Amino acid sequence: MDTGALRTLSVLRRDEWEEYDRAVVQVAQERFSIISDLMGAGLKYSLGNAMGTMQLTWDRISDMDPAQVDMTAEAADIRDRLTYEQDSIPIPIVHKGFRLNLRHLEASRRQGLPLDTEHANVATRIVVETIEDLAVKGSFNTGTGGAGSLYGLTNYPHRNAFTLCGAWTGRTAVQIKDDVLGMMQAARDDFQYGPYYLYIPDNYQQRMDDDYDTTTATGRTIRERLMKIEGLSAIKTNYYLPANTVILVQMTSDVIQVIDGIQPRLVEWKSHGGFVYEYVVMAIMPIRIKRDGEDHNGIVHGSA
């Protein structure tokens, strides 16, 4: 979508728009967590017309029986047929608005003061935080008119549940390592073989940097020990995860993607006879979590 079309009668000068745009982009880059990981891994699905897309629908395809093995290929083949079912998610817009009074803007220009971008900074932060929160917790009532439910990592119905040995703040380093190995085995049991990202809540961040073995002088932390596990590619702190909740995610496109509809940007229009300029920071970037025809899925939700 070309939101530049909404700026044709803009009261802001070009350099002022550049200041606002830089503020929006900078804050978004700083605040995105799961979304940045997915984008960086190339796990995104681009919408050609995000504003015109109220819901996204895709096919779930079943698997076939194993191939036959013989010496002559004369045995009658089992004639399989793929079956298709559909999943869908609504595509909501996340937005936060603010106002700029024309007199305040002109007074600022008259005094030669730089444009105050704090409103854009805060609005962008709120939008990005909401997108991240949706990625973790989902939303059942988006109010967009789209069909289906928008789920997050902690409430997707077909995720793999795993019971941790307890809150990691009170468990040994070996118990934490065994929990991670158990979560990875749960993913493999569901035919999901990595690579994996491990997302931990804020109250586990410091625990990860404690010594793994306090009886030796190796100086190796729990985080460093976990990163030695084959298949575990990253350990990330996510501030939207509930306390004592851990998520293991297989970072492949058949498991999870971010819908790259509209990345955070600023839009403007006039009100009150032109004396007030309305702004909104908006974005369309939900995640979609996938399963195959047998409901296999690469999300493991660990809770104490």
Summary of the structure (lengths in Angstrom):
residues: 304
radius of gyration: 24.1
end to end distance: 43.5
largest distance: 89.6
contacts: 894
relative contact order: 0.22
helix: 32%
strand: 27%
